[in-house]
Structures are given as C-alpha cells and as structure tokens.
C-alpha cells in the first residue's frame, strides 16, 4: 500500500529529498506521493519532522 501525505505537511521537502523511488513531488497545497511509484519503504515517514506521511488505505 502506497504512503500518503496528510494536511499536516509543512512543505519542508525532506521527504522528497530522501525518497529512494523519487515518488514525492510538491503539490498545490503540500507534497504528494505518486502511488504508482511509491514502494512503501517508509523512508518519508522516518524523515518527516511532523509525521505527515503515513500508510494509505
């Protein structure tokens, strides 16, 4: 299951910089994860200072 980024995102970009799959990009309101590219490795959740990324449904 791909990860998703919640509205808690502060737009710091740490998740995008560390994503090994390159699945994260800046969206209109906050960073977004491409579900087709995400490998569910959890790196984004580990580096996010506010815990915005989490497992999607």
Residue pairs with C-beta under 8 A, 6 or more apart in sequence:
1 40
1 55
1 56
1 57
2 23
2 33
2 34
2 35
2 36
2 38
2 40
2 56
3 33
3 38
3 40
3 42
3 44
3 45
3 53
3 54
3 55
3 56
4 33
4 35
4 53
4 54
4 55
4 56
5 15
5 24
5 30
5 31
5 32
5 33
5 44
5 52
5 53
6 52
6 53
6 54
7 29
7 30
7 52
8 50
8 51
8 52
9 30
9 31
9 48
9 50
9 52
10 49
10 50
10 52
11 26
11 30
11 31
12 49
13 26
13 31
14 47
14 48
14 49
15 24
15 31
15 43
15 44
15 47
15 48
15 52
15 53
16 24
16 25
16 26
16 31
18 43
18 44
18 47
19 43
19 44
20 39
20 41
20 43
21 37
21 38
21 39
21 41
22 37
23 33
23 34
23 37
23 38
23 39
24 31
24 32
24 33
24 34
24 44
25 31
25 32
25 34
26 32
30 52
31 52
33 44
33 53
35 56
40 55
44 53
45 51
45 53
45 54
